[in-house]
Structure formats: C-alpha cells, structure tokens
Amino acid sequence: MLRLWQLIVFAAIVVAGVASAVASHEPFESKLVRLEAQLALPAIGSILRQETPALNATFLSYSHDQALWMSAYLALMRHGGVARGVLIDYGHLPKFQSVLVRYGADVVLPINYFHDNDIATLSAQHWFDERYQ
C-alpha cells in the first residue's frame, strides 16, 4: 500500500513539473491585452503579436479611430524602435494623438529628438514659465 502511495505522489510531481515547464510565463494581463488588440485590429494582428504589452495597450486604445491607429502603425513600420519609444511614452496623451493624426507618422522623429536631447533655450523657457506663474 505504501508503495502505491509513493508511486501516485511521484507521478503527480512529474505531471506538475511537465505542466509548469510547458506553461507560458507571460502574465495573464499581458496575454489579455495582446489578444484584445489583435481582435480589435485584425489587419495588424500579426505585427501586434510580436510587440510589448505596453504597445499593444496603446494600439488597443487607438482601435476606435482608424486614422490614429493607421498613423501609429505607419510610424512603427517606418521608424521601428524610435516610434516604439515615442508611442509608449506619449501615446496616451490626447495632444500627441491629435498631432499624430494631423501630421502623420514622421512626427515621431522630432518628438524623439527633443526627448533625447536637452535644448538649453527650451529648458530656460520652461524654468522661467514655472517661476513666474
């Protein structure tokens, strides 16, 4: 009887080990966002499958506005990593969204430039604006 009990416990441990090795390590929320974005935007679903959860969430929020998600997709295709960073950092802002729709995909280039490079005159203007408001 003890031998049968040990065999059952051993089999359960082996099955649990195999199941945990085969299971995905991606969190449920990330999977859900990715799947929802692919369902909302089937035209670019294969591209979104390879992107980060943050970028998928951005595209999911853009899915109601065709001009917006198409501009973001075009920026991603043309400018790759630069567009990824800008879309993740600024994609949730309504002003950025309106600029992206109005001026198109190439707007990510100057935004990235000013994000990465500190311009002394702009910093000084920002400092004066904060002090005198």
N, C-alpha and C positions, 0 to 999 in steps of 0.2 A: 504494500500500500504506500509506503514511504517513497519507494522508487517511482511509482506512478505520479505522485505529487511533485517530485523533483523534475520529472520529465515535462509535466504541464508548465511548471514555472519556467524552465529553460526554454520551452517553445514560445511562451509568452514574451520572454525577454528578447528572443531572436526576432519575433514578429515586430515588436516595438522598435527595435533597432533598425530593421529594414524600413519600416514605415517612416521613422524620423529621418533616415538618410535620403529617402525618396521625396519627402515633403519639401515644399518650397519654403525658403527662408525669408521671402518678401512679406512684409506686414499686410494684414487684411485691408487696411485703409488704402494703401498704395495700389493694391490689386483692384480694389473697387473703383478708385479714381481712374485708373488706366482703362478698365473695361467700360466705364461710363463715357469717357472721352472717345473711345473707339466706336461705341454705339451712337453717340451724338454726331460724330463726324466720320462716317464710314469711308468717305473719299480719301482721307489721310490716315486711316486707322493703322495701316502697316507702318507708317512713319512714327506715329504716337506710341506704338508698342515698344519701340526702342528708346524712347525718351524718359526722362526722370519724372517722378510723380509730381513735382512742382510745375514742370512744363505741361504735363497732362492736365493738371488742375487749371492752368491758365487757359489752355485751349478749350477745356470744358466750359469755362465761364464765357468764352468768346462764341460758343456754338450757336447762340441766338442771333448773332449778327454776321451774315455771310461776308460782308466786306472786311470786317475786322479779322475773322479767322483766316481769310484768304491772304490778307496783307501780312499777318503774322507767319503763316506758312511760307509765303514767298520770301520773307526775311530770313526764315530758318534755312530755306534751301539755298539762298544766295550767299548768306554770310555766316552760316554754321554756328560756331562757338560764340562769336560776338553777339549774334542775335539771341542765342540761348541765354546768355548772361543778362542782356537788357530785358528780355521778356520776363525772366524770373524776377529781376529786381524791380522793374517798373510796370509790368504787365497788368497789375491790379489797379493802377491809377486811372481814373476816368480821363484826365488830361492827356496822359500818354496814349490811351486808346483813341481819342479823337485825333491826335497828331498822327498816329499810325494810319488811320483810315484816310485822313486828308492828304498826307504827303507820301504815303506808300512805304514799301519795305526798306528803302535805303535810309530812312530816318534813324535806324538803329546805329548807323556808323557815327554820326556826330554825337549822339547821346552817349555811346560807349567812349568816345574820345574825351568828352568833358567829364565823364565818370572816372576815367583812369588818370587824367591829367589835371592837376590843380592849376587854375589860372589865377594869378595874383590879383588882377583887377576885379575879377568876379568875387573872389574871397573878400577883398576890401569892401566892395559894394555891399555884400551880404552882411559884413560886420557893421558897417555904418547903418544899414537898414534896421538891424536888430537893436542898435544902441539908441536910435532916435525915434523909435515907435512908441 
